[in-house]
Amino acid sequence: MNHLRDQYGKEIEDVLARYPETQKRAAVMPLLYIAQREDGYVSTQDMDDIAELLAISTTDVASIVGFYTLYHDEQAGRYRIQVCNDLPCALRGADDFLDGLCDHLGVKPGETTPDGVVTVEAVMCLAACDKAPMFQVQSYDGIAYHEVQTVKSAVKLVDGWRKEKASG
Ligand code: FES
């Protein structure tokens, strides 16, 4: 039984139709996107299903999930704040920014706030090195970049999400 195919059969067929039979494994990225879309992460079951659909191993699928910061294998908050603290950003204060934001939210990098609104993560270069401190936000609405940030500006953003959540 393939849960992903049961749930998104037509959409998956359309994706697979774009690739020649011998290149099916190249469809792993769009299939991961479909799997992650609803819950914000790719479950072990999803990885098994994708592996079966593409006749590759679950380890191959998991290695792609692990490599790209846009894919996740664990459930997180409604918003993922991904702070770049790679070297160029660290030289512009990214570590202090990350510490300050985490302190304010009462979490450590990788953790989610108790209200489930925000997960804070440290990631590698996001190609905005001269705009640090910077982060990208992943949510069900897509991805947004926030550059030249302060703890105050980031907290303001989080407060806005919390208000949105409170108002339903
Ligand atoms: S090192 Fe942070 S965006 Fe490049």
Backbone and ligand atoms as CSV (ligand in chain L), in Angstrom:
chain,resi,resn,atom,element,x,y,z
A,1,MET,N,N,0.836,-1.204,0.000
A,1,MET,CA,C,0.000,0.000,0.000
A,1,MET,C,C,0.878,1.264,0.000
A,2,ASN,N,N,0.585,2.161,-0.925
A,2,ASN,CA,C,1.371,3.385,-1.013
A,2,ASN,C,C,0.452,4.571,-0.662
A,3,HIS,N,N,0.628,5.096,0.557
A,3,HIS,CA,C,-0.274,6.138,1.066
A,3,HIS,C,C,-0.211,7.407,0.225
A,4,LEU,N,N,1.004,7.717,-0.199
A,4,LEU,CA,C,1.168,8.942,-0.979
A,4,LEU,C,C,0.424,8.838,-2.310
A,5,ARG,N,N,0.540,7.668,-2.960
A,5,ARG,CA,C,-0.153,7.482,-4.236
A,5,ARG,C,C,-1.669,7.486,-4.020
A,6,ASP,N,N,-2.116,6.882,-2.908
A,6,ASP,CA,C,-3.556,6.872,-2.621
A,6,ASP,C,C,-4.086,8.289,-2.468
A,7,GLN,N,N,-3.279,9.129,-1.833
A,7,GLN,CA,C,-3.745,10.479,-1.525
A,7,GLN,C,C,-3.593,11.462,-2.698
A,8,TYR,N,N,-2.511,11.327,-3.446
A,8,TYR,CA,C,-2.216,12.318,-4.492
A,8,TYR,C,C,-1.990,11.663,-5.853
A,9,GLY,N,N,-2.736,10.594,-6.123
A,9,GLY,CA,C,-2.513,9.779,-7.316
A,9,GLY,C,C,-2.349,10.547,-8.605
A,10,LYS,N,N,-3.307,11.415,-8.915
A,10,LYS,CA,C,-3.282,12.140,-10.195
A,10,LYS,C,C,-2.081,13.084,-10.276
A,11,GLU,N,N,-1.863,13.801,-9.194
A,11,GLU,CA,C,-0.755,14.759,-9.157
A,11,GLU,C,C,0.589,14.027,-9.323
A,12,ILE,N,N,0.709,12.882,-8.680
A,12,ILE,CA,C,1.951,12.103,-8.782
A,12,ILE,C,C,2.125,11.565,-10.200
A,13,GLU,N,N,1.046,11.099,-10.772
A,13,GLU,CA,C,1.112,10.628,-12.172
A,13,GLU,C,C,1.601,11.735,-13.091
A,14,ASP,N,N,1.061,12.946,-12.884
A,14,ASP,CA,C,1.468,14.082,-13.720
A,14,ASP,C,C,2.959,14.372,-13.569
A,15,VAL,N,N,3.468,14.288,-12.350
A,15,VAL,CA,C,4.898,14.522,-12.125
A,15,VAL,C,C,5.710,13.448,-12.831
A,16,LEU,N,N,5.336,12.196,-12.629
A,16,LEU,CA,C,6.111,11.092,-13.206
A,16,LEU,C,C,6.097,11.134,-14.733
A,17,ALA,N,N,5.006,11.634,-15.295
A,17,ALA,CA,C,4.883,11.683,-16.760
A,17,ALA,C,C,5.899,12.635,-17.378
A,18,ARG,N,N,6.448,13.537,-16.558
A,18,ARG,CA,C,7.422,14.507,-17.085
A,18,ARG,C,C,8.817,13.911,-17.250
A,19,TYR,N,N,9.032,12.719,-16.722
A,19,TYR,CA,C,10.377,12.129,-16.762
A,19,TYR,C,C,10.381,10.839,-17.573
A,20,PRO,N,N,11.439,10.639,-18.389
A,20,PRO,CA,C,11.529,9.371,-19.122
A,20,PRO,C,C,11.652,8.210,-18.124
A,21,GLU,N,N,11.204,7.062,-18.521
A,21,GLU,CA,C,11.200,5.876,-17.645
A,21,GLU,C,C,12.549,5.645,-16.970
A,22,THR,N,N,13.638,5.861,-17.731
A,22,THR,CA,C,14.971,5.594,-17.172
A,22,THR,C,C,15.465,6.698,-16.229
A,23,GLN,N,N,14.741,7.823,-16.183
A,23,GLN,CA,C,15.180,8.961,-15.339
A,23,GLN,C,C,14.189,9.254,-14.213
A,24,LYS,N,N,13.392,8.270,-13.858
A,24,LYS,CA,C,12.319,8.495,-12.872
A,24,LYS,C,C,12.850,9.033,-11.541
A,25,ARG,N,N,14.062,8.624,-11.189
A,25,ARG,CA,C,14.569,9.032,-9.875
A,25,ARG,C,C,14.709,10.558,-9.767
A,26,ALA,N,N,14.785,11.234,-10.920
A,26,ALA,CA,C,14.885,12.698,-10.899
A,26,ALA,C,C,13.606,13.337,-10.361
A,27,ALA,N,N,12.524,12.552,-10.259
A,27,ALA,CA,C,11.257,13.095,-9.753
A,27,ALA,C,C,11.241,13.169,-8.225
A,28,VAL,N,N,12.331,12.808,-7.601
A,28,VAL,CA,C,12.325,12.769,-6.133
A,28,VAL,C,C,12.031,14.142,-5.520
A,29,MET,N,N,12.561,15.212,-6.129
A,29,MET,CA,C,12.341,16.545,-5.542
A,29,MET,C,C,10.862,16.949,-5.588
A,30,PRO,N,N,10.207,16.910,-6.764
A,30,PRO,CA,C,8.785,17.281,-6.748
A,30,PRO,C,C,7.928,16.359,-5.879
A,31,LEU,N,N,8.292,15.084,-5.768
A,31,LEU,CA,C,7.498,14.193,-4.907
A,31,LEU,C,C,7.706,14.547,-3.434
A,32,LEU,N,N,8.919,14.938,-3.079
A,32,LEU,CA,C,9.150,15.387,-1.695
A,32,LEU,C,C,8.340,16.651,-1.402
A,33,TYR,N,N,8.270,17.514,-2.402
A,33,TYR,CA,C,7.493,18.749,-2.224
A,33,TYR,C,C,6.024,18.409,-1.926
A,34,ILE,N,N,5.481,17.471,-2.695
A,34,ILE,CA,C,4.081,17.073,-2.477
A,34,ILE,C,C,3.916,16.482,-1.072
A,35,ALA,N,N,4.853,15.615,-0.707
A,35,ALA,CA,C,4.754,14.940,0.598
A,35,ALA,C,C,4.831,15.935,1.753
A,36,GLN,N,N,5.638,16.967,1.582
A,36,GLN,CA,C,5.863,17.902,2.688
A,36,GLN,C,C,4.804,18.996,2.801
A,37,ARG,N,N,4.117,19.227,1.704
A,37,ARG,CA,C,3.232,20.386,1.593
A,37,ARG,C,C,2.225,20.496,2.736
A,38,GLU,N,N,1.626,19.393,3.102
A,38,GLU,CA,C,0.526,19.478,4.059
A,38,GLU,C,C,0.955,19.668,5.520
A,39,ASP,N,N,1.936,18.864,5.936
A,39,ASP,CA,C,2.296,18.877,7.358
A,39,ASP,C,C,3.627,19.568,7.644
A,40,GLY,N,N,4.286,20.049,6.595
A,40,GLY,CA,C,5.532,20.765,6.813
A,40,GLY,C,C,6.742,19.867,7.022
A,41,TYR,N,N,6.571,18.564,6.887
A,41,TYR,CA,C,7.724,17.666,6.984
A,41,TYR,C,C,7.427,16.376,6.226
A,42,VAL,N,N,8.485,15.612,5.961
A,42,VAL,CA,C,8.357,14.354,5.223
A,42,VAL,C,C,8.507,13.208,6.225
A,43,SER,N,N,7.459,12.427,6.390
A,43,SER,CA,C,7.504,11.331,7.373
A,43,SER,C,C,8.289,10.142,6.813
A,44,THR,N,N,8.616,9.207,7.686
A,44,THR,CA,C,9.307,7.989,7.257
A,44,THR,C,C,8.449,7.232,6.250
A,45,GLN,N,N,7.139,7.223,6.516
A,45,GLN,CA,C,6.219,6.565,5.583
A,45,GLN,C,C,6.274,7.218,4.202
A,46,ASP,N,N,6.295,8.556,4.185
A,46,ASP,CA,C,6.398,9.275,2.904
A,46,ASP,C,C,7.668,8.877,2.156
A,47,MET,N,N,8.769,8.779,2.894
A,47,MET,CA,C,10.048,8.430,2.243
A,47,MET,C,C,9.976,7.018,1.670
A,48,ASP,N,N,9.371,6.106,2.415
A,48,ASP,CA,C,9.194,4.738,1.900
A,48,ASP,C,C,8.352,4.759,0.626
A,49,ASP,N,N,7.281,5.551,0.659
A,49,ASP,CA,C,6.371,5.611,-0.497
A,49,ASP,C,C,7.087,6.171,-1.733
A,50,ILE,N,N,7.870,7.223,-1.522
A,50,ILE,CA,C,8.593,7.838,-2.653
A,50,ILE,C,C,9.626,6.853,-3.194
A,51,ALA,N,N,10.315,6.179,-2.297
A,51,ALA,CA,C,11.320,5.196,-2.727
A,51,ALA,C,C,10.656,4.131,-3.594
A,52,GLU,N,N,9.482,3.672,-3.169
A,52,GLU,CA,C,8.779,2.634,-3.934
A,52,GLU,C,C,8.356,3.174,-5.305
A,53,LEU,N,N,7.823,4.390,-5.317
A,53,LEU,CA,C,7.374,4.979,-6.587
A,53,LEU,C,C,8.518,5.122,-7.592
A,54,LEU,N,N,9.718,5.391,-7.084
A,54,LEU,CA,C,10.847,5.673,-7.984
A,54,LEU,C,C,11.826,4.510,-8.096
A,55,ALA,N,N,11.502,3.418,-7.405
A,55,ALA,CA,C,12.373,2.235,-7.423
A,55,ALA,C,C,13.809,2.584,-6.987
A,56,ILE,N,N,13.885,3.377,-5.909
A,56,ILE,CA,C,15.186,3.673,-5.303
A,56,ILE,C,C,15.085,3.301,-3.819
A,57,SER,N,N,16.174,3.428,-3.085
A,57,SER,CA,C,16.111,3.027,-1.676
A,57,SER,C,C,15.610,4.183,-0.805
A,58,THR,N,N,15.045,3.830,0.343
A,58,THR,CA,C,14.603,4.860,1.291
A,58,THR,C,C,15.804,5.679,1.754
A,59,THR,N,N,16.962,5.057,1.835
A,59,THR,CA,C,18.183,5.776,2.237
A,59,THR,C,C,18.509,6.877,1.230
A,60,ASP,N,N,18.314,6.587,-0.067
A,60,ASP,CA,C,18.549,7.618,-1.091
A,60,ASP,C,C,17.619,8.811,-0.865
A,61,VAL,N,N,16.358,8.509,-0.599
A,61,VAL,CA,C,15.376,9.587,-0.382
A,61,VAL,C,C,15.758,10.370,0.877
A,62,ALA,N,N,16.081,9.649,1.938
A,62,ALA,CA,C,16.422,10.300,3.214
A,62,ALA,C,C,17.673,11.171,3.063
A,63,SER,N,N,18.610,10.757,2.232
A,63,SER,CA,C,19.839,11.555,2.086
A,63,SER,C,C,19.530,12.881,1.394
A,64,ILE,N,N,18.547,12.890,0.515
A,64,ILE,CA,C,18.156,14.150,-0.140
A,64,ILE,C,C,17.429,15.055,0.857
A,65,VAL,N,N,16.561,14.457,1.647
A,65,VAL,CA,C,15.867,15.240,2.686
A,65,VAL,C,C,16.903,15.853,3.634
A,66,GLY,N,N,17.908,15.079,3.980
A,66,GLY,CA,C,18.929,15.562,4.913
A,66,GLY,C,C,19.816,16.636,4.320
A,67,PHE,N,N,20.003,16.607,3.014
A,67,PHE,CA,C,20.939,17.533,2.371
A,67,PHE,C,C,20.349,18.934,2.203
A,68,TYR,N,N,19.085,19.019,1.837
A,68,TYR,CA,C,18.485,20.316,1.511
A,68,TYR,C,C,17.781,20.927,2.722
A,69,THR,N,N,18.067,22.205,2.967
A,69,THR,CA,C,17.432,22.855,4.124
A,69,THR,C,C,15.936,23.078,3.905
A,70,LEU,N,N,15.477,22.884,2.664
A,70,LEU,CA,C,14.048,23.103,2.406
A,70,LEU,C,C,13.202,21.876,2.735
A,71,TYR,N,N,13.848,20.749,2.985
A,71,TYR,CA,C,13.097,19.545,3.340
A,71,TYR,C,C,13.372,19.181,4.794
A,72,HIS,N,N,12.347,18.607,5.442
A,72,HIS,CA,C,12.475,18.314,6.874
A,72,HIS,C,C,11.916,16.932,7.175
A,73,ASP,N,N,12.542,16.256,8.124
A,73,ASP,CA,C,12.042,14.929,8.493
A,73,ASP,C,C,11.384,14.928,9.874
A,74,GLU,N,N,11.185,16.126,10.417
A,74,GLU,CA,C,10.502,16.211,11.710
A,74,GLU,C,C,9.509,17.356,11.689
A,75,GLN,N,N,8.429,17.144,12.404
A,75,GLN,CA,C,7.420,18.187,12.496
A,75,GLN,C,C,8.005,19.396,13.247
A,76,ALA,N,N,7.571,20.585,12.879
A,76,ALA,CA,C,8.096,21.781,13.542
A,76,ALA,C,C,6.969,22.780,13.725
A,77,GLY,N,N,7.343,24.020,14.068
A,77,GLY,CA,C,6.345,25.057,14.249
A,77,GLY,C,C,5.739,25.481,12.923
A,78,ARG,N,N,4.708,26.295,13.032
A,78,ARG,CA,C,4.031,26.814,11.831
A,78,ARG,C,C,5.015,27.596,10.965
A,79,TYR,N,N,5.952,28.265,11.607
A,79,TYR,CA,C,6.992,29.023,10.909
A,79,TYR,C,C,8.373,28.512,11.330
A,80,ARG,N,N,9.211,28.287,10.350
A,80,ARG,CA,C,10.604,27.930,10.635
A,80,ARG,C,C,11.463,29.136,10.336
A,81,ILE,N,N,12.102,29.656,11.372
A,81,ILE,CA,C,13.061,30.742,11.158
A,81,ILE,C,C,14.428,30.095,10.994
A,82,GLN,N,N,15.009,30.217,9.816
A,82,GLN,CA,C,16.306,29.591,9.548
A,82,GLN,C,C,17.365,30.683,9.447
A,83,VAL,N,N,18.127,30.795,10.518
A,83,VAL,CA,C,19.149,31.846,10.606
A,83,VAL,C,C,20.455,31.318,10.023
A,84,CYS,N,N,21.016,32.070,9.094
A,84,CYS,CA,C,22.337,31.681,8.578
A,84,CYS,C,C,23.388,32.148,9.576
A,85,ASN,N,N,24.170,31.191,10.082
A,85,ASN,CA,C,25.309,31.583,10.935
A,85,ASN,C,C,26.611,31.001,10.378
A,86,ASP,N,N,26.629,30.849,9.069
A,86,ASP,CA,C,27.851,30.456,8.373
A,86,ASP,C,C,28.874,31.592,8.550
A,87,LEU,N,N,30.131,31.324,8.234
A,87,LEU,CA,C,31.206,32.251,8.604
A,87,LEU,C,C,30.986,33.715,8.210
A,88,PRO,N,N,30.691,34.028,6.935
A,88,PRO,CA,C,30.520,35.454,6.585
A,88,PRO,C,C,29.425,36.124,7.420
A,89,CYS,N,N,28.341,35.400,7.685
A,89,CYS,CA,C,27.270,35.985,8.498
A,89,CYS,C,C,27.701,36.074,9.965
A,90,ALA,N,N,28.450,35.081,10.430
A,90,ALA,CA,C,28.939,35.107,11.812
A,90,ALA,C,C,29.806,36.344,12.033
A,91,LEU,N,N,30.594,36.700,11.003
A,91,LEU,CA,C,31.449,37.893,11.121
A,91,LEU,C,C,30.618,39.171,11.213
A,92,ARG,N,N,29.392,39.104,10.790
A,92,ARG,CA,C,28.496,40.274,10.879
A,92,ARG,C,C,27.498,40.114,12.033
A,93,GLY,N,N,27.808,39.242,12.982
A,93,GLY,CA,C,27.006,39.181,14.210
A,93,GLY,C,C,25.885,38.162,14.223
A,94,ALA,N,N,25.904,37.197,13.294
A,94,ALA,CA,C,24.793,36.246,13.214
A,94,ALA,C,C,24.673,35.369,14.466
A,95,ASP,N,N,25.810,35.007,15.068
A,95,ASP,CA,C,25.729,34.145,16.257
A,95,ASP,C,C,25.065,34.880,17.422
A,96,ASP,N,N,25.461,36.138,17.606
A,96,ASP,CA,C,24.838,36.923,18.685
A,96,ASP,C,C,23.347,37.103,18.410
A,97,PHE,N,N,23.024,37.325,17.144
A,97,PHE,CA,C,21.622,37.486,16.771
A,97,PHE,C,C,20.841,36.211,17.096
A,98,LEU,N,N,21.404,35.072,16.681
A,98,LEU,CA,C,20.735,33.783,16.919
A,98,LEU,C,C,20.548,33.545,18.421
A,99,ASP,N,N,21.615,33.798,19.197
A,99,ASP,CA,C,21.513,33.620,20.654
A,99,ASP,C,C,20.435,34.523,21.238
A,100,GLY,N,N,20.448,35.788,20.789
A,100,GLY,CA,C,19.489,36.747,21.333
A,100,GLY,C,C,18.062,36.359,21.000
A,101,LEU,N,N,17.851,35.902,19.780
A,101,LEU,CA,C,16.495,35.510,19.366
A,101,LEU,C,C,16.042,34.281,20.155
A,102,CYS,N,N,16.935,33.303,20.255
A,102,CYS,CA,C,16.593,32.085,21.007
A,102,CYS,C,C,16.299,32.410,22.463
A,103,ASP,N,N,17.134,33.264,23.069
A,103,ASP,CA,C,16.896,33.649,24.470
A,103,ASP,C,C,15.512,34.261,24.610
A,104,HIS,N,N,15.200,35.156,23.692
A,104,HIS,CA,C,13.922,35.845,23.782
A,104,HIS,C,C,12.748,34.864,23.656
A,105,LEU,N,N,12.900,33.890,22.783
A,105,LEU,CA,C,11.799,32.934,22.543
A,105,LEU,C,C,11.824,31.762,23.520
A,106,GLY,N,N,12.901,31.654,24.293
A,106,GLY,CA,C,12.994,30.561,25.280
A,106,GLY,C,C,13.235,29.202,24.647
A,107,VAL,N,N,13.971,29.191,23.540
A,107,VAL,CA,C,14.293,27.919,22.878
A,107,VAL,C,C,15.790,27.878,22.566
A,108,LYS,N,N,16.235,26.690,22.209
A,108,LYS,CA,C,17.593,26.544,21.675
A,108,LYS,C,C,17.451,26.307,20.166
A,109,PRO,N,N,18.541,26.535,19.385
A,109,PRO,CA,C,18.441,26.243,17.954
A,109,PRO,C,C,17.956,24.809,17.725
A,110,GLY,N,N,16.989,24.670,16.843
A,110,GLY,CA,C,16.415,23.349,16.569
A,110,GLY,C,C,15.122,23.105,17.325
A,111,GLU,N,N,14.812,23.976,18.294
A,111,GLU,CA,C,13.606,23.754,19.107
A,111,GLU,C,C,12.438,24.623,18.641
A,112,THR,N,N,11.255,24.191,19.094
A,112,THR,CA,C,10.008,24.879,18.753
A,112,THR,C,C,9.426,25.518,20.009
A,113,THR,N,N,8.864,26.707,19.857
A,113,THR,CA,C,8.238,27.367,21.004
A,113,THR,C,C,7.043,26.537,21.491
A,114,PRO,N,N,6.745,26.572,22.793
A,114,PRO,CA,C,5.658,25.741,23.328
A,114,PRO,C,C,4.307,25.968,22.653
A,115,ASP,N,N,4.086,27.167,22.112
A,115,ASP,CA,C,2.795,27.416,21.441
A,115,ASP,C,C,2.774,26.868,20.004
A,116,GLY,N,N,3.893,26.266,19.569
A,116,GLY,CA,C,3.926,25.636,18.242
A,116,GLY,C,C,4.017,26.620,17.083
A,117,VAL,N,N,4.265,27.893,17.384
A,117,VAL,CA,C,4.278,28.886,16.303
A,117,VAL,C,C,5.618,28.911,15.563
A,118,VAL,N,N,6.726,28.823,16.312
A,118,VAL,CA,C,8.043,29.057,15.693
A,118,VAL,C,C,9.052,27.963,16.034
A,119,THR,N,N,9.793,27.548,15.027
A,119,THR,CA,C,10.992,26.732,15.230
A,119,THR,C,C,12.168,27.567,14.754
A,120,VAL,N,N,13.225,27.605,15.547
A,120,VAL,CA,C,14.423,28.356,15.149
A,120,VAL,C,C,15.508,27.359,14.777
A,121,GLU,N,N,16.110,27.572,13.616
A,121,GLU,CA,C,17.176,26.671,13.169
A,121,GLU,C,C,18.372,27.488,12.698
A,122,ALA,N,N,19.553,26.923,12.851
A,122,ALA,CA,C,20.769,27.521,12.286
A,122,ALA,C,C,21.074,26.781,10.992
A,123,VAL,N,N,21.329,27.522,9.926
A,123,VAL,CA,C,21.587,26.881,8.629
A,123,VAL,C,C,22.844,27.476,7.989
A,124,MET,N,N,23.277,26.834,6.910
A,124,MET,CA,C,24.447,27.303,6.173
A,124,MET,C,C,24.029,28.390,5.182
A,125,CYS,N,N,24.990,28.876,4.438
A,125,CYS,CA,C,24.837,30.057,3.574
A,125,CYS,C,C,23.522,30.077,2.779
A,126,LEU,N,N,22.847,31.231,2.860
A,126,LEU,CA,C,21.597,31.418,2.121
A,126,LEU,C,C,21.762,32.469,1.026
A,127,ALA,N,N,23.000,32.727,0.685
A,127,ALA,CA,C,23.318,33.627,-0.432
A,127,ALA,C,C,22.887,35.072,-0.201
A,128,ALA,N,N,22.977,35.519,1.039
A,128,ALA,CA,C,22.724,36.933,1.329
A,128,ALA,C,C,23.756,37.386,2.367
A,129,CYS,N,N,25.004,36.993,2.139
A,129,CYS,CA,C,26.067,37.142,3.138
A,129,CYS,C,C,26.290,38.591,3.573
A,130,ASP,N,N,26.086,39.543,2.659
A,130,ASP,CA,C,26.335,40.944,3.031
A,130,ASP,C,C,25.131,41.577,3.717
A,131,LYS,N,N,24.083,40.785,3.951
A,131,LYS,CA,C,22.853,41.332,4.559
A,131,LYS,C,C,22.608,40.739,5.956
A,132,ALA,N,N,23.644,40.143,6.542
A,132,ALA,CA,C,23.481,39.534,7.860
A,132,ALA,C,C,23.327,40.614,8.933
A,133,PRO,N,N,22.728,40.303,10.056
A,133,PRO,CA,C,22.057,39.026,10.316
A,133,PRO,C,C,20.819,38.850,9.438
A,134,MET,N,N,20.679,37.667,8.913
A,134,MET,CA,C,19.539,37.410,8.035
A,134,MET,C,C,19.006,35.991,8.276
A,135,PHE,N,N,17.765,35.793,7.882
A,135,PHE,CA,C,17.185,34.451,7.980
A,135,PHE,C,C,16.126,34.303,6.903
A,136,GLN,N,N,15.792,33.054,6.612
A,136,GLN,CA,C,14.635,32.816,5.764
A,136,GLN,C,C,13.560,32.186,6.645
A,137,VAL,N,N,12.337,32.448,6.271
A,137,VAL,CA,C,11.219,31.860,6.998
A,137,VAL,C,C,10.507,30.895,6.064
A,138,GLN,N,N,10.397,29.663,6.497
A,138,GLN,CA,C,9.615,28.678,5.748
A,138,GLN,C,C,8.299,28.482,6.467
A,139,SER,N,N,7.234,28.539,5.710
A,139,SER,CA,C,5.917,28.278,6.296
A,139,SER,C,C,5.068,27.619,5.220
A,140,TYR,N,N,3.825,27.319,5.550
A,140,TYR,CA,C,2.954,26.708,4.552
A,140,TYR,C,C,2.663,27.687,3.415
A,141,ASP,N,N,2.960,28.971,3.648
A,141,ASP,CA,C,2.721,29.978,2.605
A,141,ASP,C,C,3.900,30.103,1.638
A,142,GLY,N,N,5.015,29.459,1.935
A,142,GLY,CA,C,6.190,29.571,1.067
A,142,GLY,C,C,7.411,30.011,1.857
A,143,ILE,N,N,8.301,30.711,1.158
A,143,ILE,CA,C,9.570,31.116,1.772
A,143,ILE,C,C,9.730,32.622,1.658
A,144,ALA,N,N,10.167,33.247,2.731
A,144,ALA,CA,C,10.426,34.691,2.684
A,144,ALA,C,C,11.792,34.970,3.295
A,145,TYR,N,N,12.509,35.911,2.703
A,145,TYR,CA,C,13.817,36.324,3.215
A,145,TYR,C,C,13.657,37.558,4.101
A,146,HIS,N,N,14.416,37.596,5.181
A,146,HIS,CA,C,14.437,38.781,6.043
A,146,HIS,C,C,15.895,39.127,6.291
A,147,GLU,N,N,16.298,40.294,5.799
A,147,GLU,CA,C,17.719,40.655,5.842
A,147,GLU,C,C,17.959,41.843,6.767
A,148,VAL,N,N,19.230,42.018,7.140
A,148,VAL,CA,C,19.661,43.102,8.040
A,148,VAL,C,C,18.715,43.168,9.242
A,149,GLN,N,N,18.674,42.093,9.969
A,149,GLN,CA,C,17.730,41.969,11.079
A,149,GLN,C,C,18.359,42.321,12.430
A,150,THR,N,N,17.496,42.646,13.365
A,150,THR,CA,C,17.896,42.769,14.768
A,150,THR,C,C,16.985,41.823,15.534
A,151,VAL,N,N,17.358,41.536,16.773
A,151,VAL,CA,C,16.478,40.681,17.590
A,151,VAL,C,C,15.110,41.357,17.692
A,152,LYS,N,N,15.121,42.671,17.845
A,152,LYS,CA,C,13.857,43.407,17.985
A,152,LYS,C,C,12.970,43.238,16.749
A,153,SER,N,N,13.550,43.357,15.566
A,153,SER,CA,C,12.732,43.247,14.338
A,153,SER,C,C,12.216,41.814,14.156
A,154,ALA,N,N,13.042,40.844,14.543
A,154,ALA,CA,C,12.606,39.447,14.401
A,154,ALA,C,C,11.490,39.127,15.400
A,155,VAL,N,N,11.633,39.648,16.609
A,155,VAL,CA,C,10.600,39.398,17.624
A,155,VAL,C,C,9.277,40.045,17.201
A,156,LYS,N,N,9.374,41.194,16.568
A,156,LYS,CA,C,8.156,41.877,16.088
A,156,LYS,C,C,7.426,40.986,15.070
A,157,LEU,N,N,8.208,40.361,14.214
A,157,LEU,CA,C,7.636,39.452,13.219
A,157,LEU,C,C,6.919,38.287,13.914
A,158,VAL,N,N,7.591,37.710,14.902
A,158,VAL,CA,C,7.015,36.576,15.634
A,158,VAL,C,C,5.735,37.011,16.356
A,159,ASP,N,N,5.778,38.200,16.959
A,159,ASP,CA,C,4.575,38.698,17.663
A,159,ASP,C,C,3.397,38.807,16.699
A,160,GLY,N,N,3.696,39.216,15.459
A,160,GLY,CA,C,2.640,39.323,14.441
A,160,GLY,C,C,2.037,37.956,14.145
A,161,TRP,N,N,2.874,36.919,14.041
A,161,TRP,CA,C,2.366,35.561,13.781
A,161,TRP,C,C,1.508,35.085,14.946
A,162,ARG,N,N,1.952,35.417,16.147
A,162,ARG,CA,C,1.189,34.973,17.335
A,162,ARG,C,C,-0.181,35.651,17.375
A,163,LYS,N,N,-0.192,36.917,17.005
A,163,LYS,CA,C,-1.490,37.633,16.966
A,163,LYS,C,C,-2.398,36.989,15.938
A,164,GLU,N,N,-1.824,36.673,14.764
A,164,GLU,CA,C,-2.590,36.018,13.694
A,164,GLU,C,C,-3.188,34.709,14.212
A,165,LYS,N,N,-2.362,33.946,14.917
A,165,LYS,CA,C,-2.809,32.646,15.421
A,165,LYS,C,C,-3.938,32.832,16.437
A,166,ALA,N,N,-3.762,33.849,17.309
A,166,ALA,CA,C,-4.762,34.094,18.357
A,166,ALA,C,C,-6.098,34.508,17.756
A,167,SER,N,N,-6.027,35.227,16.603
A,167,SER,CA,C,-7.289,35.698,16.008
A,167,SER,C,C,-7.911,34.638,15.094
A,168,GLY,N,N,-7.240,33.461,15.044
A,168,GLY,CA,C,-7.812,32.324,14.332
A,168,GLY,C,C,-7.562,32.346,12.874
L,1,FES,S1,S,27.129,33.084,4.887
L,1,FES,FE1,FE,25.154,33.661,5.545
L,1,FES,S2,S,24.074,34.099,3.742
L,1,FES,FE2,FE,26.057,33.508,3.080
